Structures are given as C-alpha cells and as structure tokens.
Amino acid sequence: MWDEKYLVGQNLPNWRCVFIKHDPYKLVQQLIPELSTIFPLRYRILQIIAVSGPVGRRTILDTLDVSERTVRNETTLLMNQNLIETSQKGMICTEKGYEALENLKEVFQELSGLSLKEKKLAQLLGIEKVIIVPGDVDADESIKQHLGKEAALYLTNIAKKEQKVAITGGSTIASLPKFLSPTKTLSTLTFVAARGSFGNQMNLQANTLVSQFASKCGADFRTLYLPENLSEAAYATMSEEPVVKEVLDLYEHIDIVIHGIGTAKDMANRRHSSEEILNLLKEKNAIGEAFGYYFDEFGEVIYRINTIGIQLNEVKNSPQIIAVAGGSMKAKAIQAYFKNAAKQTTLITDEGAANEMLQSSTNELSL
C-alpha cells in the first residue's frame, strides 16, 4: 500500500509528493535536499501564527531568530497560498492553514528530527510515549501554548465516553482549555480537581481549571475547595467530611490524569514552605515535585505534604496519564520524576527540556 501525503511546495501551492513505504523522508530529501531546511521553517512560522495569532512579524522574529526579510518572504508565500490572512490585529491562520498543519505534522516531526528524539526520550524515561514541541519555554513563554495545544489534542484522541479525568494546577496545565471544544466524547467526561488550593494565583488552581476544562468541553466537574497543606489532625478530620469523601472516592476510579511537574525549589516557594522544610529539601537534594511529593535525582520521595488530593499510588493506578512540562531548566526535575513514574505515562514536553535530558544521558554514558 502506498501512503500519500500532501506538501505545500516551495513555489507551487498544490505541489504533491507521493511517499512510498520504504524510508519516504530520506527519499524526498535526496530529491529535494533543501526541503529539510525550508519545510521545518515554514511549518514553524505557520504553527506560531496558528497558536499565538493574531501576531505580527516581530513575534515570529523573536521566536525563531531569523531575519526580517526571511519572515516577510515566508509569510507572503503563506498568504498567497491562503494558509494565513491578515487582520487589523495581525496575521491569523485560516482553516486551510490549520488543515495543513495537522496533515503535515508527522512530516514536520520527521524532517526536524523530533520523531527520533521522541523515540529516544521515551526509551530513556521508560514510558509509553513522548511528544516534543519545538522551542524552549524558558526562552519563549509562548511555547506553553504549543504544549497546551498538543496536550488538548492528545486528550481528545484518547478519551472515551463517561471517563473521569483528574486535573492538577499550574501555568502549563492552564494552557490546555483554550484548545478544547465539545465533542460527543468530551462532553460526557467528568473533570475532577486533583489538588486542593495553595498560593495566591486563583487562575492557576486545580479548582479553577477543572471548571474551565468542563466549560470548554460542555462537561461536568468536581472541585476540592480545601487548603492543600493541612496538619495531621485537620487532614484526618476533613477526610471524613461527606463532600470531601465523595471526591476522594472518585480518585480511586480516575481514568486519565493530567498533571504538571515542577522544580522542588519553585514549588516549595509557591507553597510558602517553612524555613525548616526548605532546609530539609536542600539537605536531601530535592530536584522535582508532583502531586505534593518531592523527589531527589533518583526519583525517591524525600518529603510529601499532608494534602487532601490524589495520591501517587492512585495516579499510578490510572490507565492513562498525561504529564505536561517543558523548559530546559525543568529537565532535571522531569527526569527525576520519571525515575519511578508509571510506565503508562505520555510526556508532552518541549525541545529545550528534551535536548537537556538526552544530552545528560549521553554525558552519563561517556563517563
């Protein structure tokens, strides 16, 4: 069987290339060597406009570090092919542009080298799947939108009717709802807050986000309006409250968990942890954090807060887990978490974090 993929050519809007089943991308590159440079650049420009639009040329210049002339030429070509159009606020992606991005996604991942990195990283972390978006959140905050888009698409693809989906908080998870819309499946889901509340940013709390997920999907949701960090006595008392117990019982039947991963230092500061806890984390070389658990570089739990929320064993029992985290500065935290994470996890990350993890592994092997 032949598999046909349609590419936007360098000059011809309807240029078509037939890929045969044996090393299709290598064969195309032999025929058109410049494709490996032209195609990823053009795809990235269209992707930036699709995710962040309306945008001006300056946004593309700052993100891709290319010349103004290059951006002008490429956007003019995309406009001539009706893949983008201009508005008073800037450039936006057309329906045809969105279709091109989706249909050519596999080609882009292959030609840009991301497909190979995804396979290597999944093997390194010992998990089911890795999806890498281009860029680095630490260098460009807008990459979080790309992470959110991929995570939303992945959720849409794997979700089944009537499933329960646990959601944590954080700025990366907050980027997902924008890219969700009602479907016959998503509208039957129940989104459950996986954590209580902490910090002062209400828009990033799990309770706020589950209502946004549900609103965008036309689905149901359950909240957990309790402080995340409780004393032993308060934890024992609140766990028996009927409203709280209802949510706790749901955690034992969660089908999909969507969560972020943080660095230990940042998460401890966000929780306004005591000096004693900060010293403990430093002394025991805490690297990463997820679900209120702090990990060292070997993935060992060195401290956990008393929290009413989904517990690590309940996460591991969930059939599907989606971890969304990016940025080269988070690479060590992500790697630490996956030392003992559930194998059925899909990691959605960026190239900055992926490169750091792969390089770290190479350095370790060379020692």
C-alpha positions as CSV (number, residue, x, y, z in Angstrom):
1,M,0.0,0.0,0.0
2,W,1.2,3.5,-0.8
3,D,0.7,6.3,1.7
4,E,0.1,9.7,0.2
5,K,1.0,13.0,2.0
6,Y,0.4,16.4,0.6
7,L,3.1,19.1,1.0
8,V,3.0,22.8,0.3
9,G,5.8,23.2,-2.2
10,Q,8.4,25.9,-2.3
11,N,6.6,27.8,-5.0
12,L,3.6,25.8,-6.2
13,P,0.6,25.8,-3.8
14,N,-0.7,22.4,-4.9
15,W,2.7,20.6,-5.2
16,R,2.2,16.9,-4.4
17,C,4.6,14.3,-3.3
18,V,3.9,10.6,-3.1
19,F,5.7,8.9,-0.2
20,I,6.4,5.2,-0.6
21,K,6.7,2.9,2.3
22,H,10.5,2.5,2.4
23,D,12.3,5.4,4.1
24,P,10.0,8.0,2.5
25,Y,11.6,11.1,4.1
26,K,15.1,10.1,3.1
27,L,14.0,9.6,-0.5
28,V,12.3,13.0,-0.6
29,Q,15.4,14.7,0.9
30,Q,17.6,13.0,-1.7
31,L,15.3,14.5,-4.4
32,I,15.0,17.9,-2.7
33,P,17.9,18.5,-0.2
34,E,16.7,22.0,0.6
35,L,13.4,20.6,1.9
36,S,14.9,19.7,5.3
37,T,15.6,23.5,5.8
38,I,12.7,25.1,4.0
39,F,9.9,22.9,5.2
40,P,10.5,23.0,9.0
41,L,11.0,26.8,8.9
42,R,7.8,27.4,7.0
43,Y,5.8,24.9,9.2
44,R,7.1,26.6,12.4
45,I,6.0,30.1,11.1
46,L,2.6,28.7,10.3
47,Q,2.4,27.0,13.6
48,I,3.3,30.1,15.6
49,I,0.6,32.1,13.7
50,A,-1.9,29.3,14.4
51,V,-1.2,29.0,18.1
52,S,-0.5,32.7,19.0
53,G,-2.4,34.6,16.4
54,P,-3.2,37.3,15.7
55,V,0.6,38.1,15.6
56,G,2.9,40.5,13.9
57,R,6.3,39.7,12.3
58,R,8.1,40.8,15.4
59,T,6.7,37.8,17.4
60,I,8.0,35.4,14.7
61,L,11.4,37.2,14.5
62,D,11.8,36.9,18.3
63,T,10.7,33.3,18.5
64,L,12.7,31.9,15.5
65,D,15.7,34.2,15.5
66,V,15.6,34.7,11.7
67,S,15.9,37.8,9.5
68,E,13.1,40.1,8.9
69,R,13.5,39.5,5.1
70,T,13.0,35.8,5.6
71,V,9.9,36.3,7.7
72,R,8.4,38.7,5.2
73,N,9.1,36.4,2.3
74,E,7.7,33.3,4.0
75,T,4.6,35.0,5.3
76,T,3.9,36.5,1.9
77,L,4.1,33.0,0.4
78,L,1.8,31.5,3.1
79,M,-0.6,34.3,2.4
80,N,-0.6,33.7,-1.3
81,Q,-1.4,30.1,-0.7
82,N,-4.4,31.1,1.6
83,L,-2.8,29.5,4.6
84,I,-2.8,32.7,6.6
85,E,-4.6,36.1,6.3
86,T,-4.1,39.5,7.9
87,S,-6.4,41.4,10.2
88,Q,-6.1,44.7,11.9
89,K,-4.5,42.9,14.9
90,G,-2.0,40.9,12.9
91,M,-1.7,37.6,11.0
92,I,-4.1,34.7,11.7
93,C,-4.2,31.1,10.4
94,T,-7.0,30.1,8.0
95,E,-9.0,26.9,8.1
96,K,-6.8,25.7,5.2
97,G,-3.7,26.5,7.3
98,Y,-5.0,24.5,10.3
99,E,-5.6,21.6,8.0
100,A,-2.1,21.8,6.5
101,L,-0.6,21.8,10.0
102,E,-2.5,18.7,11.1
103,N,-1.9,16.8,7.8
104,L,1.8,17.6,7.7
105,K,2.6,17.2,11.4
106,E,4.1,13.8,11.0
107,V,6.3,15.1,8.1
108,F,7.5,18.0,10.2
109,Q,8.4,15.8,13.2
110,E,10.4,13.5,10.9
111,L,12.2,16.2,8.9
112,S,13.0,18.3,12.0
113,G,14.4,15.3,13.9
114,L,11.8,15.5,16.6
115,S,10.4,12.0,15.9
116,L,13.8,10.4,16.6
117,K,14.2,12.4,19.8
118,E,10.7,11.3,20.9
119,K,11.6,7.7,20.5
120,K,14.9,8.1,22.3
121,L,13.4,10.0,25.2
122,A,10.6,7.6,25.7
123,Q,13.1,4.8,25.8
124,L,15.4,6.7,28.2
125,L,12.5,7.5,30.6
126,G,10.9,4.1,30.2
127,I,7.4,5.4,29.4
128,E,4.8,4.7,26.8
129,K,5.1,7.8,24.6
130,V,6.8,11.2,24.3
131,I,5.5,14.2,22.3
132,I,8.0,17.0,21.7
133,V,7.1,20.5,20.5
134,P,9.8,22.8,19.0
135,G,11.3,25.6,21.2
136,D,12.0,26.1,24.8
137,V,9.6,27.6,27.4
138,D,12.4,29.2,29.3
139,A,13.4,31.2,26.2
140,D,9.9,31.8,24.9
141,E,6.9,31.7,27.2
142,S,4.6,31.3,24.2
143,I,5.8,27.7,23.8
144,K,3.4,26.8,26.7
145,Q,0.6,27.4,24.2
146,H,2.1,24.8,21.9
147,L,2.4,22.4,24.9
148,G,-1.3,23.1,25.7
149,K,-2.4,22.5,22.2
150,E,-0.6,19.1,21.9
151,A,-2.0,18.0,25.3
152,A,-5.5,19.1,24.4
153,L,-5.3,17.2,21.1
154,Y,-3.9,14.1,22.8
155,L,-6.7,14.2,25.4
156,T,-9.3,14.5,22.6
157,N,-7.8,11.5,20.8
158,I,-7.6,9.1,23.8
159,A,-10.7,10.0,25.9
160,K,-13.6,7.6,26.0
161,K,-17.2,8.4,27.0
162,E,-18.1,8.8,30.6
163,Q,-14.5,8.8,31.8
164,K,-13.2,10.7,34.9
165,V,-10.2,13.0,34.3
166,A,-8.1,14.4,37.2
167,I,-6.5,17.8,36.7
168,T,-3.8,19.4,38.7
169,G,-3.0,23.2,38.6
170,G,-0.1,25.2,37.3
171,S,0.5,27.6,34.3
172,T,1.3,24.8,31.9
173,I,-1.9,22.9,32.6
174,A,-3.8,26.2,32.4
175,S,-2.8,26.4,28.7
176,L,-4.9,23.4,27.7
177,P,-8.6,24.6,27.9
178,K,-8.1,27.2,25.2
179,F,-7.7,24.4,22.7
180,L,-10.6,22.2,23.8
181,S,-14.1,22.2,22.3
182,P,-17.2,20.0,22.8
183,T,-17.3,16.6,21.1
184,K,-19.6,13.6,21.6
185,T,-16.9,12.1,23.9
186,L,-15.5,15.1,25.7
187,S,-19.0,16.4,26.7
188,T,-19.6,13.2,28.7
189,L,-16.4,13.5,30.8
190,T,-16.2,14.5,34.4
191,F,-13.2,16.6,35.3
192,V,-12.0,16.3,38.9
193,A,-9.7,18.7,40.8
194,A,-6.7,16.6,41.8
195,R,-5.4,19.1,44.4
196,G,-6.6,21.5,47.0
197,S,-5.6,25.2,46.8
198,F,-2.3,26.8,47.5
199,G,-0.6,30.1,46.7
200,N,-2.4,33.3,45.7
201,Q,-2.9,32.7,41.9
202,M,-6.5,31.5,41.7
203,N,-6.4,31.3,37.9
204,L,-3.8,28.5,38.2
205,Q,-5.6,26.4,40.9
206,A,-6.9,23.0,40.0
207,N,-10.4,24.0,41.2
208,T,-10.4,26.9,38.7
209,L,-9.0,24.9,35.9
210,V,-11.5,22.0,36.1
211,S,-14.3,24.4,35.7
212,Q,-12.6,25.8,32.6
213,F,-12.0,22.3,31.1
214,A,-15.6,21.4,31.7
215,S,-16.9,24.7,30.3
216,K,-14.9,24.3,27.1
217,C,-16.0,20.7,26.6
218,G,-19.6,21.1,27.8
219,A,-18.8,18.5,30.5
220,D,-19.3,18.0,34.3
221,F,-16.7,18.8,37.0
222,R,-15.9,18.2,40.7
223,T,-14.0,20.7,42.9
224,L,-12.0,20.3,46.1
225,Y,-12.1,23.7,47.9
226,L,-9.7,23.0,50.7
227,P,-6.2,24.3,51.6
228,E,-3.6,21.9,50.1
229,N,-1.3,21.8,53.2
230,L,-3.1,20.5,56.3
231,S,-2.0,19.5,59.8
232,E,-2.3,15.8,60.6
233,A,-5.4,16.4,62.8
234,A,-7.1,18.6,60.1
235,Y,-6.3,16.0,57.4
236,A,-7.9,13.2,59.4
237,T,-11.0,15.3,60.2
238,M,-11.6,16.7,56.7
239,S,-11.1,13.3,55.1
240,E,-14.3,12.1,56.7
241,E,-16.4,15.0,55.6
242,P,-19.1,13.7,53.1
243,V,-18.4,16.3,50.4
244,V,-14.7,15.7,50.6
245,K,-15.1,11.9,50.9
246,E,-17.1,11.9,47.6
247,V,-14.2,13.5,45.7
248,L,-11.6,11.2,47.5
249,D,-13.7,8.2,46.4
250,L,-13.5,9.4,42.8
251,Y,-9.7,9.4,42.9
252,E,-9.8,5.6,43.1
253,H,-11.7,5.4,39.8
254,I,-9.8,8.0,37.7
255,D,-9.3,7.0,34.1
256,I,-7.0,9.8,33.0
257,V,-4.7,12.1,35.0
258,I,-3.3,15.3,33.5
259,H,-0.5,16.9,35.5
260,G,2.5,19.2,35.5
261,I,5.9,18.7,37.0
262,G,7.7,21.4,38.9
263,T,11.2,22.1,40.3
264,A,11.4,21.4,44.1
265,K,12.6,24.9,44.9
266,D,9.9,26.7,42.9
267,M,7.1,24.6,44.3
268,A,8.3,24.9,47.9
269,N,8.4,28.7,47.4
270,R,5.0,28.8,45.9
271,R,3.6,27.0,48.9
272,H,5.3,29.4,51.2
273,S,7.0,26.5,52.9
274,S,8.7,27.0,56.3
275,E,12.4,27.5,56.7
276,E,12.6,24.0,58.2
277,I,11.1,22.4,55.1
278,L,13.2,24.5,52.7
279,N,16.4,23.4,54.6
280,L,15.2,19.7,54.5
281,L,14.7,19.8,50.8
282,K,18.1,21.4,50.3
283,E,19.8,19.0,52.6
284,K,18.3,16.0,50.8
285,N,18.9,17.4,47.3
286,A,15.3,17.7,46.2
287,I,15.0,18.1,42.5
288,G,11.4,17.8,41.3
289,E,7.9,17.9,42.6
290,A,4.5,16.5,41.5
291,F,1.2,15.9,43.5
292,G,2.8,17.3,46.7
293,Y,5.6,14.7,46.6
294,Y,9.2,15.9,46.4
295,F,11.8,13.8,44.6
296,D,15.6,13.5,44.6
297,E,17.6,12.8,41.4
298,F,17.0,9.1,41.8
299,G,13.2,9.6,41.9
300,E,13.0,8.7,45.6
301,V,10.3,10.5,47.6
302,I,12.1,12.6,50.2
303,Y,9.2,14.6,51.5
304,R,5.4,14.8,51.0
305,I,3.0,17.4,52.3
306,N,-0.2,16.4,54.1
307,T,-2.7,17.1,51.4
308,I,-6.2,16.1,50.5
309,G,-5.8,15.3,46.9
310,I,-5.0,12.4,44.5
311,Q,-2.1,10.3,45.9
312,L,0.8,8.9,44.0
313,N,-0.4,5.3,44.2
314,E,-3.8,6.4,42.8
315,V,-2.1,8.2,39.9
316,K,-0.1,5.1,39.1
317,N,-3.3,3.0,39.0
318,S,-4.8,5.3,36.4
319,P,-5.0,3.7,32.9
320,Q,-3.8,6.9,31.1
321,I,-1.5,9.6,32.5
322,I,-0.5,12.8,30.6
323,A,2.4,14.7,32.0
324,V,2.9,18.2,30.5
325,A,6.1,20.0,31.4
326,G,8.7,21.9,29.4
327,G,11.7,24.2,29.6
328,S,15.4,23.3,29.7
329,M,15.6,24.4,33.4
330,K,13.0,21.8,34.3
331,A,14.8,18.9,32.6
332,K,16.4,17.5,35.8
333,A,13.0,17.8,37.6
334,I,11.3,15.9,34.8
335,Q,13.9,13.2,34.7
336,A,13.9,12.8,38.5
337,Y,10.1,12.3,38.4
338,F,10.2,9.7,35.7
339,K,12.7,7.5,37.6
340,N,9.7,5.9,39.4
341,A,6.8,7.2,37.3
342,A,4.1,4.9,35.9
343,K,5.0,3.4,32.5
344,Q,1.6,4.2,31.0
345,T,2.5,7.9,31.1
346,T,2.7,10.1,28.0
347,L,5.1,13.1,28.4
348,I,4.4,16.2,26.4
349,T,7.4,18.4,26.6
350,D,9.5,20.9,24.5
351,E,12.7,20.6,22.7
352,G,14.6,22.6,25.3
353,A,13.8,20.0,28.0
354,A,14.2,17.1,25.7
355,N,17.6,18.1,24.5
356,E,18.8,18.6,28.1
357,M,17.6,15.1,29.1
358,L,19.1,13.4,26.1
359,Q,22.4,15.3,26.5
360,S,22.5,14.4,30.2
361,S,22.1,10.7,29.3
362,T,24.9,10.9,26.7
363,N,27.2,12.6,29.2
364,E,26.5,9.9,31.8
365,L,27.3,7.1,29.3
366,S,30.6,8.8,28.4
367,L,31.8,8.9,32.0
